[in-house]
Amino acid sequence: MSSIMSKVLENSGGFAIVDGGLATELERHGADLNDPLWSAKCLVTSPHLVRQVHLDYLEAGADIIISASYQATIQGFRAKGLSQEESEALLRKSVEIACEARELYYENCGKASVEARHDSKILKSRPILVAASVGSYGAYLADGSEYSGNYGNTVTLDFLKDFHRRRVQVLAESGADLIAFETIPNKVEAQAYAELLEEENINIPAWFTFSSKDGENVVSGDSFPECASIAEASKKVVAVGINCTPPRFIQGLILSIKKQNTGVLDEDFVSYVKHWQKAGASLFGGCCRTTPKTISGIYRTLSEKSVSSTLTSN
């Protein structure tokens, strides 16, 4: 594991909290995301809302915030009439906004005592990482294929590498602490990412997260352990995980990694956390439709467990 990730885990008792859903929070703040660019539209129209959502998650206890670049692709921006230069600038902007939110959060912490909480906000100075999000090819298509992994026979390994290459290069040089390859639906796209990291000599760490419908395979039907093994074989990848997956499947999937649902209420989602930690997980966060309230619940659950463990060991 990279030194920067190890520092975060060490600082927080062996676990770290990742932020939650972005698009639904942007909509809650008034954003209109009825667009193929989805949440990435706000990079153009309302970056202040993106910054606010990042800040909301930090104040809920998140240690890692993920940039609004999941749906941001050069090809997608070009289709909207933007130039290559403007498209690449928006990718960088997604990371810059997250970094601005981090600095604003630190400023707020400096105005309060170390453990102060105002209106349930967690204001605690700590290492915070910014992850640059890379969504799948299916996310760019905006046709739901990111949830099936069915890209057709014409989408080959080389095609996917060419599609993602410049985007990954730009994000790797944007000032992010790591790259988050999210909602990976099939084995070929995982392989494309792993090869890109090597071919482009990407010098910041990455994580891969896959989605599953059945608790055994990724959404395309490819074996989950086989997909995870692609990530584990890469020296550039520091973590392998699961997102956009019903919580009841996650413990078994974590255990399957160690061996080699959307629509859930906040309290039910958080109730799974201790089981996931016991199964071997060290990074915890949300995905679609989770909120700062969810992340706050995860923070408090893990903080209580950390304090309990310390008292027991003493």
N, C-alpha and C positions, 0 to 999 in steps of 0.2 A: 504494500500500500504506500502511496506517495507520502512524503513528509508532511505536506500541507493538510492532507486528509487525516493523517495520524494525529496531528496537533489538535484538530477540531475534536476528534474522538476522545483524546486524552483529557482535554479541557472539560469535557462534559460527561465524564464517567464511562466512556466506552461506547457511547451512542451519539448520534446527531440527528437533528430534526430537519426535514426538508419541507418546503412550503407546500401549499395545496393547489386547488383549481385556480386557473387564471381567468379563463373566458367568462365563467359565470360571475366571478367577482367584478370583472370589468363591466358586465351588463348591470350588475347591482349598483354600480356607480354611475350608470346612465349611458354607457357605450352601446352603440348599434353595431353588432357584429354580423349582420346579414350580408356577408361578402365572402368570396372564395378565400380571401386572405385571413378571415376569421379574426383571432386576437391580434394578429400582426397588423391589421388595419389601423390599430391604435398607435402604432409607431409613427404613422403618417398624420393621423387626425387628432389624437389626444394622448401624447406621451405622458402628460401630467397624471392621467388616470393610471397608467401602467406603474409609474413611480409610487403612487399612493397605495396600490395593491401590494407592491413589494414591501412597502413600509408597514402595512397592516400585518403581513405575515411575520416580519421581524418582531413587531410588537406583540405578536402571539407566541413567540418563542422559537421561530425557525432559525436554524444555524446556517442553512443553505437556501438561497433563493435562485430560481431558475428564470433565465431571460425570456422575454416574449418573442422568441424566434422559432418556436416549434413549427408554426405555419409560414414562417418567413423564408422564402426561397428567392434566389436571384431570378429564376424562371417565372415565378409568380409575380414578382414586382415588374419584371419586363413586360409581362402580359397586360399590366395596368398602364403601360406607357412610360415607365421610368427607364432611365438609361442604366447601363451597366454600373457606372460610377455611383449613381443615386441608389441603386439597389444594394451595392456593397456597403454604402454609408449607412443604410437603414439596419443592416445586420450589425454593424459596429454600434449603432445607436441603441440597439436592444440591450447590449451589455453595458453601455455607458449609463443608461437609465437605472439599471440594477445597481451599479456602483454608486450612483448618486443617492439612491435610496439607502444604501449601506452607510454612506457618510452622514446623511441626514439623521439616521438612527443613532449613530455614534454621538452626534451633536446633542440629540435629545437625552442620551444616557449621561452625557457630561453635565447636563443641567439638573440631574436628579441624583439621589444617592444610589449606590451600586445596586441595591436590591429593591429600590422603590417601585411601586406599582401604582399607576394612576388610571382609574377607570378600567381596571383589569389588564392594563398594558404591562408587558414584561420589559423593563428597561434595565438591562444587564449587559455591561460591556463584555464582549467575548469574541473569539475569532468567528468571522462570518465569511462564507465562501459564495462566490457568484458562479453559477454554472450556466454555460451557453447551451441552450436547448437546440437539438437537431431532431426534427420530426421526420417520419418516414416518407418515402416517395408517395405512398398512398395519401398522406396528409396534404401534399401539394395537389394531388388530383381532386381532392375535396369531394370524392364520390363514395366514401365509406370503405374504400379498399384497405385503408390502414387497419381496419378491424376484421379483415378477412385474409389479408396477405396474398390475395389472388390478383397478381399483376399481369398474367398472361405470359405466353411463351416468348414474346418479343423483348420482355424486360429481363435482360441477362445481368450477370455479375458485372461485366464491363460497362454496361449501360448505367447501372446504379452507381458505380464508382464515378463515372463521368458526370452524372447528375449532381452528386453531392460534393465533388472535389473542391470547387472554388469556394463554396459555402463553408466547408470545414476549414479550409485555409484561412479565410477571413475571420471566422469566429475564433480560431486558435490564436490569432494575432490581435485580438480585440481587447485584451486585458482581463479576460475571464480567468478564473482559477482552474476550471476544468470544463470538459465538454460532456453534456448529458445527451446520449443517444436514446430517445424515448419511444415507447410504444412500438418496438420492433416486432413486425408481424410474421417474419419468416427467416429461414436460415440463410438464404442468399443475401438478404440485406445486412444481416449480422456479419457475414463474411466480407461484404463490400466495405463496411465500416472498418473492420479489423485490418483489412489490406490497405485502406486509405491512411490509417494512422501510421502504418509502417512506411508506405511509399512517400508520404509527405513529411515524414519525420516530425510528426506533431509532438511538441515538447511540453504540453500540459496533459495531466491525466484525464482519463475518460471513464464514464460508466455506461453500461448497457442495461436498459430495462426492457423486458418483453411483456406481452400481454397474452392472456390465456382465457379460454372459455370453459375448459373442462378440468382444469387442475392437473393435466398431464402433458398437454401439448401447447405450443403457441397457436395463435388463432388460425394460421394457415394449415395446421395439422402436423407441422414438423415437430419432432420430439423436443420438448423443453430442455431436457438435460443435454442433448446434442447442440442446441443453440447456445446454451450457457457455456458449454465447453469451448466454443469458438471465442467467446469473450475471455474465458479463463486462460486460454492459451496465449493471449496477447499481453506482453509486458506493459503496454500502454494503458490497459484497462485495470482500474483499481477496485471496481465494485460491479457486481451483477445483481440485478433485481427484477421486480415485477411491478407493473402499473396497469391501469385500466383493466383490472381483473377483480371479480367478486371476492371480497375479503375471506370468505369461507375456504377458498382454494389456496390462499397465500402460504399458510403454514406448511402444507404438504409440498408446495413448490420450493420453499426455502430449504426444506429437508432434502429435496431431490438435488438441489445445488450442492449442499454440504456433502452429499454422498459422492461424487465423481471422483365488486358489484356496484357497481354503481347503484344509487338510490337507497343507500344504507343510512340510517339516522346517525348523527354525530356520536351519540353515546354508544351505539352498537359498534360503530367503526373503531372507536377508541378502545372498546373492551377487548378487541383482538390483539392490541399492541403487545401486552405482556407475553402472550403466546408466541408472537412472532420473534420477540427478543429471546425467549427461551429456546426457540428453534434455531437461533444463530444469527438473526438479523441485527445490524448495527446502525442502519440508516432508516428513518421512519418519516413518512410524509403522506400527502394526499394526492389526489388526481382529480378527475372530472367531478364537479359539483361539491367537492369538499371546500371548506371555508376557513378563515382565520380562527373561528371558534373550534373547528376540528383540530387544528394545529395546536391551539392553546390547550385543548384536552389531552393531546398526546404529550405535550411539554409537561403538564402537571402530573400525568400518570408516570412518565419516566423519571421525573424529578423526585417524586415520592419513593419510587423503587430505589433510586440512587441513594437517597438519604437513609432509607431503611437498611440497605446493604452495608453502608458505612457504619451505621450504629451497631449492626450485628457483628461486623468484623472487629470493631473496637471492644 
